[in-house]
């Protein structure tokens, strides 16, 4: 069992029940450049 916690508050974010050595799956990868330029109307504050 894997528990994913917020590093700041320690809040439990997600729990995965998987067999040992099962790889971690990425559920979501945000497109920060598009979010900043199209939704916020400003440049991304750092270069990715």
ROTOR-966673 format. One record per residue: residue number from 0; residue in three letters; x, y, z of N, C-alpha, C in turn. Coordinates in Angstrom, 2 decimals, padded with zeros to 5 digits. Example, Ala and Ser with C-alpha at 12.3 -4.5 7.8 and 13.67 -1.06 7.14 Angstrom:
+-----+-----+---------+---------+---------+---------+---------+---------+---------+---------+---------+
!   n ! res !     n.X !     n.Y !     n.Z !    ca.X !    ca.Y !    ca.Z !     c.X !     c.Y !     c.Z !
+-----+-----+---------+---------+---------+---------+---------+---------+---------+---------+---------+
!   0 ! ALA !  013.19 ! -005.69 !  007.80 !  012.30 ! -004.50 !  007.80 !  013.20 ! -003.30 !  007.80 !
!   1 ! SER !  012.85 ! -002.25 !  007.08 !  013.67 ! -001.06 !  007.14 !  012.90 !  000.03 !  007.87 !
+-----+-----+---------+---------+---------+---------+---------+---------+---------+---------+---------+
//
This chain:
+-----+-----+---------+---------+---------+---------+---------+---------+---------+---------+---------+
!   n ! res !     n.X !     n.Y !     n.Z !    ca.X !    ca.Y !    ca.Z !     c.X !     c.Y !     c.Z !
+-----+-----+---------+---------+---------+---------+---------+---------+---------+---------+---------+
!   0 ! UNK !  000.86 ! -001.16 !  000.00 !  000.00 !  000.00 !  000.00 !  000.90 !  001.23 !  000.00 !
!   1 ! UNK !  000.53 !  002.20 ! -000.84 !  001.27 !  003.46 ! -000.91 !  000.36 !  004.58 ! -000.45 !
!   2 ! UNK !  000.90 !  005.45 !  000.37 !  000.16 !  006.63 !  000.82 !  000.88 !  007.86 !  000.29 !
!   3 ! UNK !  000.13 !  008.77 ! -000.33 !  000.69 !  010.01 ! -000.85 !  000.23 !  011.15 !  000.06 !
!   4 ! UNK !  001.21 !  011.85 !  000.66 !  000.92 !  012.90 !  001.63 !  001.40 !  014.25 !  001.12 !
!   5 ! UNK !  000.69 !  015.32 !  001.54 !  001.14 !  016.68 !  001.26 !  002.40 !  016.94 !  002.07 !
!   6 ! UNK !  003.50 !  017.39 !  001.44 !  004.73 !  017.61 !  002.19 !  004.65 !  018.78 !  003.18 !
!   7 ! UNK !  003.71 !  019.68 !  002.99 !  003.58 !  020.84 !  003.87 !  002.70 !  020.54 !  005.07 !
!   8 ! UNK !  001.47 !  020.05 !  004.80 !  000.51 !  019.86 !  005.89 !  000.42 !  018.43 !  006.40 !
!   9 ! UNK !  000.93 !  017.47 !  005.64 !  000.82 !  016.08 !  006.04 ! -000.54 !  015.46 !  005.77 !
!  10 ! UNK ! -001.38 !  016.16 !  005.01 ! -002.72 !  015.67 !  004.67 ! -002.60 !  014.49 !  003.70 !
!  11 ! UNK ! -003.37 !  013.45 !  003.95 ! -003.39 !  012.29 !  003.08 ! -004.10 !  012.65 !  001.78 !
!  12 ! UNK ! -003.40 !  012.53 !  000.65 ! -003.95 !  012.91 ! -000.65 ! -004.50 !  011.72 ! -001.42 !
!  13 ! UNK ! -003.85 !  010.57 ! -001.32 ! -004.26 !  009.40 ! -002.10 ! -003.67 !  008.15 ! -001.49 !
!  14 ! UNK ! -004.34 !  007.02 ! -001.71 ! -003.84 !  005.72 ! -001.28 ! -003.96 !  004.76 ! -002.45 !
!  15 ! UNK ! -002.89 !  004.04 ! -002.74 ! -002.88 !  003.02 ! -003.79 ! -002.61 !  001.67 ! -003.16 !
!  16 ! UNK ! -003.44 !  000.71 ! -003.47 ! -003.22 ! -000.67 ! -003.03 ! -002.72 ! -001.46 ! -004.23 !
!  17 ! UNK ! -001.42 ! -001.69 ! -004.26 ! -000.79 ! -002.36 ! -005.41 !  000.17 ! -003.43 ! -004.90 !
!  18 ! UNK !  000.52 ! -004.39 ! -005.75 !  001.50 ! -005.40 ! -005.35 !  002.89 ! -004.79 ! -005.20 !
!  19 ! UNK !  003.76 ! -005.44 ! -004.42 !  005.13 ! -004.93 ! -004.26 !  005.83 ! -004.78 ! -005.61 !
!  20 ! UNK !  006.67 ! -003.80 ! -005.72 !  007.47 ! -003.45 ! -006.92 !  006.63 ! -002.95 ! -008.09 !
!  21 ! UNK !  005.35 ! -002.70 ! -007.90 !  004.51 ! -002.15 ! -008.95 !  004.90 ! -000.69 ! -009.16 !
!  22 ! UNK !  005.11 ! -000.23 ! -010.40 !  005.57 !  001.15 ! -010.62 !  004.50 !  002.19 ! -010.27 !
!  23 ! UNK !  004.96 !  003.36 ! -009.88 !  004.06 !  004.48 ! -009.58 !  003.52 !  005.01 ! -010.90 !
!  24 ! UNK !  002.20 !  005.18 ! -011.00 !  001.57 !  005.71 ! -012.21 !  001.26 !  007.18 ! -012.02 !
!  25 ! UNK !  001.56 !  007.98 ! -013.03 !  001.28 !  009.41 ! -012.99 ! -000.14 !  009.62 ! -013.50 !
!  26 ! UNK ! -001.01 !  010.17 ! -012.63 ! -002.41 !  010.39 ! -013.00 ! -002.62 !  011.66 ! -013.81 !
!  27 ! UNK ! -001.78 !  012.68 ! -013.57 ! -002.04 !  013.99 ! -014.15 ! -000.73 !  014.75 ! -014.28 !
!  28 ! UNK ! -000.49 !  015.30 ! -015.44 !  000.67 !  016.16 ! -015.66 !  000.15 !  017.49 ! -016.21 !
!  29 ! UNK !  000.21 !  018.55 ! -015.40 ! -000.34 !  019.83 ! -015.85 !  000.52 !  020.49 ! -016.93 !
!  30 ! UNK ! -000.13 !  021.20 ! -017.83 !  000.55 !  022.00 ! -018.85 !  000.60 !  023.43 ! -018.31 !
!  31 ! UNK !  001.64 !  023.72 ! -017.54 !  001.73 !  025.02 ! -016.86 !  001.88 !  026.18 ! -017.83 !
!  32 ! UNK !  002.62 !  025.98 ! -018.91 !  002.82 !  027.08 ! -019.87 !  001.48 !  027.52 ! -020.47 !
!  33 ! UNK !  000.65 !  026.58 ! -020.88 ! -000.67 !  026.91 ! -021.44 ! -001.56 !  027.53 ! -020.38 !
!  34 ! UNK ! -001.54 !  027.01 ! -019.16 ! -002.36 !  027.56 ! -018.09 ! -002.03 !  029.04 ! -017.86 !
!  35 ! UNK ! -000.75 !  029.36 ! -017.77 ! -000.37 !  030.74 ! -017.52 ! -000.70 !  031.65 ! -018.70 !
!  36 ! UNK ! -000.37 !  031.22 ! -019.93 ! -000.57 !  032.11 ! -021.07 ! -002.03 !  032.25 ! -021.49 !
!  37 ! UNK ! -002.79 !  031.15 ! -021.50 ! -004.17 !  031.21 ! -021.99 ! -005.19 !  031.50 ! -020.90 !
!  38 ! UNK ! -004.97 !  031.03 ! -019.69 ! -005.95 !  031.23 ! -018.62 ! -005.66 !  032.46 ! -017.77 !
!  39 ! UNK ! -004.39 !  032.67 ! -017.44 ! -004.04 !  033.80 ! -016.59 ! -003.62 !  035.03 ! -017.39 !
!  40 ! UNK ! -003.27 !  034.83 ! -018.67 ! -002.89 !  035.95 ! -019.52 ! -001.56 !  036.57 ! -019.16 !
!  41 ! UNK ! -000.64 !  035.78 ! -018.64 !  000.69 !  036.29 ! -018.31 !  001.72 !  035.20 ! -018.58 !
!  42 ! UNK !  002.98 !  035.60 ! -018.58 !  004.06 !  034.66 ! -018.85 !  004.30 !  033.76 ! -017.64 !
!  43 ! UNK !  004.80 !  032.58 ! -017.93 !  005.19 !  031.65 ! -016.89 !  006.34 !  032.26 ! -016.11 !
!  44 ! UNK !  006.29 !  032.28 ! -014.76 !  007.32 !  032.97 ! -013.99 !  008.70 !  032.31 ! -014.04 !
!  45 ! UNK !  008.77 !  031.04 ! -014.41 !  010.06 !  030.35 ! -014.52 !  010.09 !  029.60 ! -015.85 !
!  46 ! UNK !  011.29 !  029.28 ! -016.30 !  011.44 !  028.51 ! -017.53 !  011.41 !  027.03 ! -017.20 !
!  47 ! UNK !  010.59 !  026.29 ! -017.94 !  010.52 !  024.84 ! -017.71 !  011.53 !  024.12 ! -018.55 !
+-----+-----+---------+---------+---------+---------+---------+---------+---------+---------+---------+
//
